[in-house]
Amino acid sequence: MKVLFTFYLPSGGVETLNRLRCESLARSGIEAHVLYTMPGTSSPNATSFPVFYAPGNSDLKAVLDSHRYDAIIVTSDYFMLERIRQLGYGGVLLYESQGLGTYTEAESTITEAIPYLRAYCNAVLIPPTTHLLEMFISICPWLHRFVIPNLVDVQTFQFVPGEAPHDPVIAWVGRLESNKNWKEYLRIAHRIRQHQPALHLWMFHDPSLASEDQKRQFEQELDTLGLRDRLIVFTNIPNTAMPLYYSSIALSGGFLLSTSITEGFGYAVAEAISCTCPVVSSDSDGVRSFIVHNISGKFYPLGDVDAAVREALELMENQEMRASIRHMGRLHMTARFGSDQYAVSFREMMNFFSIF
C-alpha cells in the first residue's frame, strides 16, 4: 500500500504529524510520502521517507503519475482536492481537517469546502476534537468521518537533564496570528512579572509566517508592556531540538503558556508535557486530550488574565503541586500516545475502502 499526504508547507504541527505518521506507517508496512506546495523557510527536519515540493500542476502530476498512490490525504487545502481529481487521479481521496483556526474560521472553511467535498472527496479524517466533529456532522452529514488521534513522539520528547537557567522562563510556541492569541501571552507575562521580577520570556515562532500588521502590533505591545528586555525570540529551531528547550524551561521553575483561542490538537502542549515541562493553557478544545486540570497541567478561562496569573503563580510557587503535575503529565502522555495505534487505525480506515 502506498499513500500520500499533502499540505501547504513544512511548518508547525502538521509537519510534525506528517513526519511521525509516515514513520509509524512504514513500520506497519505502508509506504507513505509527503507533498508540500511551498518549501517554507524553517530548517527542515530530516526524514526517512520521500518529501516532494510541487507548486504547479505539472509538478503535482509528475508525482502522481510516478507513484500511483492507493490513497491521498489532503490536509486543510480543499482546493487541492479538485486539482488532484482534474489531473486524473481516481483513487481514494480524503480531506483531513487540521489547523482550521478559531471556531468561526473552521466553520467558514468547512462551509466553503462543501462543493469540493461533495464532488471530489471520499471521506474526512479528523482528530478527536469536539468542535470539528460536531461541525462535520452538522455541515456535511453525508460525508463519512474517520476519527484518529494524532501521534506524539514520546520517545524523543522526554526530559533532558541539564543545568537550570538562573531565572524562571515562561515560553510560548506558535505563529503571530490572532488564533494563537500572542497578545494574551504578553499581557499575562507582564502581570506575572510584577510577582516574579526576574522572569524571562522565550517565544518560538517564525516571523516570516506573520503579516506585517501582526509584526507591527507585536513590536508595539512589547514597548507598551515594557517586555523587550525580557524577551528572547527563537526561530528555525528543528522540532527534534525542542526537548532540550522544554527541559530547560521546566528546570527554570517556569512553564509553557498556551493562549490559543481554538486548537485542533496542540502539538507544542503535547510535546512540552512529554518533556515534563508544565503547561498553563487556555481551554482551547484540542488540548483536552493532554490536560486534566491540576493533574497533568492547568487550564484558565480564555481571556481571563487574572485567572491565568493565579494558576501560573500557583504552579511556580507550590512545589509539591508542580512536581506532581510534571510527573503525572509524562505518565498521561506515555499511556495515551506511546504506541503505534495510529498505524492500526489508519489501516482499518483503508480497509473500509478495500485497500489492503
Disulfide bonds with the S-S distance in Angstrom:
none
